[in-house]
Amino acid sequence: MYSQQGTGASFSSAPDSICHGKAPHGVFGAGVEKTSVVSYHGESTVPLPVRIGKVLLWAASWTVTVWWFTLWFRMPSTEGRAFRKTVQDELNYSTFWSKAATNYTMYAAPVIALAIFALLFLELEERYPERRCPSAKQPMLVRLYRAIWTQPILVKTPIGVVTIIDIVIIGMVLVCTCWIWGRLTVRQFAAIDAAKPKKGVPKWALKWDKLSDTLGKALPFTIGCLFMPVARGSPILRLIDVPFEQAVKYHRWMGYLTVLLVVVHGATYGVYAGAIHKIELLIEWPYYGTSNLAGTISCVAAMIMGATSIPYFRSRHFNTFFSMHQLYIVFFAFYVFHVDFSEVGGAFGPIFLFFIDRFLRMVQSRRQVRGVSARILPSGLVELKIPKQTGFKYNTLSFLYINFPGLSRLQWHPFSTASSPLNDDNNVSVIIKPLGDWTNALYSSVAAKDANDVKVKGCPFAVKVHAEGPYGHETNYFLRYKNLILVAGGAGVTPFLAIMTDLLKRHQLQQDNLPTNVQLIWCVRRRTELATLRTIRPNHIHPNYAYPEANKLTLNVKAYVTGQAKTAGQAELPMVEMPGLETTQKGVETYRGMSVINSYHNLWMIALICASMTGFVLMSGLFYTYVSAQRLQPKGHHFSTAVESILYFISLFVGIVICGGTVIFFWISSLSESGSGASAIANGHGQDIEENDDVTLLDNCIITEGSRPQFQDIFKEVAEKHDGEDVGVLVCGPESLQESVAAACRSRNFGNLMRTPFHYHSVSFDL
Ligand SMILES: Cc1cc2nc3c(=O)[nH]c(=O)nc-3n(C[C@H](O)[C@H](O)[C@H](O)COP(=O)(O)OP(=O)(O)OC[C@H]3O[C@@H](n4cnc5c(N)ncnc54)[C@H](O)[C@@H]3O)c2cc1C
């Protein structure tokens, strides 16, 4: 499908997060919808202590982040080493945790603290939401700051559209990596030059050895940065509102950097081993100390993952890419065997958060969802409605992972939610375009069922459905703009259907400061695809939509049918549609919603992280004190490094699975089962497409056939009409479409940034 990850992260400034109108709720917030609309109106009533608390938490989060980066920057310098020595002396070798304590305290503890601060902040945000001022009402400097962050700088590059925020993030990681490696290398080389030559080992060979060593010392930093964005529900990503599909792009870049370092690290050591005629060093696994064989295995795993991740391979063989990526376990395990667990401390914080996230996902996805409704829309797309458990939260731009064991036990596919979280029903819906093997198999299994047959026999899939998520943006950032241009290609319209439904709903609820001018530009290959627009009936959602005096919202839809002859005009041309089909799990008596056990429950998450961390520290400390500390005994008895690493894995398991699992057990026990899936599905939005004759979005759609949209012209028109106002541009579609939109935004902003800025955001369908 789309071959490029989108860009344009939406950085939310802390005290200015979107108002979901969320009501305060009970302990651990299990039972309240995130998007209830109770308190949207009026000025913010957030108590002063809470505001101060939010500011302090925000400040603490930034302080910890800056501190973490500073530590890495200072690590190779003389002062950095002196500081490390001080910390080490304070913690002392005789402590419970020995030498591991230094790295874990210096590098891992700040990341864990950051995650906890982030979760506390997000919890306060949820309980005491503040109204978000629309862009137009904000000071020029704030508007400018936002426009600059989202500004596309490079457009047609091998890595796609690159915004300023992308450059800052990747620049920081690159500079820090080069600094650590460069500084250490210079010092090591100087030491070699100053020392007397070793017998039988030329100085140049020693330098290759040290080069390998210093590359290895930079690795914990890049490995930490590699794992940081890949935890799907990461509190840190949620704090800065970088959605997972966006973060994957950073993960990919960090991945390439890490693989490069790993390979060069191994290769330079290989040169050294060759130079001293001891190539067997590469497969050495000593009883105590660095295991080169483990390093070689880890390196091979990294190379396989790197090679199968290149876009060409990934887009053609996604399943192979995904399977090969499971080698991260091998990479990590043998990395620990290679360096000893105390050295992993530098990367441990992000890795630990990743494993917690992985465990939570596993728990959530094991739950079987019952009561799924599936139908084929007249456009040929499949719509699924999945009941959700009470307390399940999601955002307008969220996405879910879905698995049908009947189609494939291993494949989990991501789909954007097409429903608004403000809908009264108890479902989440997704719209799926049949594209490849899995989606076509899903289509066939729905289409093959005769609706009546299904009503008698029950579930159309004959098996269960599992769902995981939601993931995606923390905030509904699109609410910030009075003017919105939504540009979609093919199935990329799904998130925008959710946005339009959501806006209609919000206008019906008469919320303040909402977008009022929304234009959807949709490029499709075939005209029949446009029938998807019939799923939205503005009058149905917002009864006053047709009355200008009672409705402020304007929705304009322009469709470009690129695969057909050149004619332009209204939607009066005949539409060849498929007959709609609907299959609901009528045979299912107990409805079981999608699990609420996910990373959006901040207090439970804090409990989970704290319990897991405590379990890990206690277990590894006990192992150290009573087992591996043997090696410090005067007789010099060394405990095997490999066994020490195994004890470390056991500690991780005990921490996350046993201690963290206990928290999850109490979490699950505190939940009550929702039984409303059946009625919710029967009353769901869009259920009555065929019977209802309300005006749909398709009826007011302007269709142009045979040509593509001219974004420069469209943007110019919008800029003239809404002079002096901010325009939010969201794009979801193939790489070429994203590039055209990014280029148009960039050229519009050139010289106009201070007046009518176009804020570029992309919603990516490419992981
Ligand atoms: C965040 C996100 C939201 C999405 N929302 C929608 C949506 O609302 N509606 C819709 O029709 N499609 C959506 N997609 C795309 C959808 O996930 C793919 O079309 C689907 O997974 C294709 O699977 P396939 O086996 O049928 O096709 P294939 O021919 O096997 O794959 C086509 C392409 O889809 C991608 N893909 C395949 N399998 C996966 C997977 N397991 N995980 C991630 N990507 C995969 C790969 O880039 C691949 O090149 C979304 C994708 C993402 C990442």
The ligand as a Gaussian input file, in Angstrom:
#p B3LYP/6-31G(d) Opt

LIG

0 1
 C       -2.223000       3.285000      11.333000
 C       -2.867000       2.599000      10.145000
 C       -4.217000       2.768000       9.923000
 C       -4.823000       2.131000       8.828000
 N       -6.156000       2.316000       8.633000
 C       -6.764000       1.715000       7.591000
 C       -8.160000       1.880000       7.371000
 O       -8.838000       2.564000       8.112000
 N       -8.710000       1.254000       6.315000
 C       -7.977000       0.477000       5.447000
 O       -8.540000      -0.065000       4.505000
 N       -6.650000       0.306000       5.640000
 C       -6.023000       0.900000       6.683000
 N       -4.685000       0.708000       6.885000
 C       -3.945000      -0.134000       5.959000
 C       -4.167000      -1.609000       6.308000
 O       -3.586000      -1.914000       7.551000
 C       -3.530000      -2.474000       5.229000
 O       -4.191000      -2.196000       4.031000
 C       -3.712000      -3.929000       5.499000
 O       -2.969000      -4.304000       6.639000
 C       -3.240000      -4.700000       4.271000
 O       -3.144000      -6.058000       4.555000
 P       -3.191000      -7.182000       3.389000
 O       -2.532000      -8.404000       3.892000
 O       -4.574000      -7.332000       2.897000
 O       -2.388000      -6.527000       2.199000
 P       -0.856000      -6.709000       1.712000
 O       -0.920000      -6.709000       0.237000
 O       -0.287000      -7.936000       2.389000
 O       -0.204000      -5.455000       2.294000
 C       -0.356000      -4.214000       1.678000
 C        0.437000      -3.219000       2.483000
 O       -0.196000      -3.026000       3.741000
 C        0.781000      -2.936000       4.752000
 N        0.528000      -4.019000       5.704000
 C        0.275000      -5.304000       5.433000
 N        0.090000      -5.996000       6.560000
 C        0.252000      -5.123000       7.567000
 C        0.211000      -5.239000       8.980000
 N       -0.028000      -6.390000       9.584000
 N        0.455000      -4.126000       9.717000
 C        0.715000      -2.947000       9.114000
 N        0.760000      -2.773000       7.799000
 C        0.538000      -3.849000       7.025000
 C        2.139000      -3.051000       4.116000
 O        2.650000      -1.751000       3.884000
 C        1.861000      -3.690000       2.807000
 O        2.748000      -3.274000       1.837000
 C       -4.059000       1.322000       7.968000
 C       -2.702000       1.149000       8.209000
 C       -2.122000       1.777000       9.291000
 C       -0.651000       1.577000       9.557000

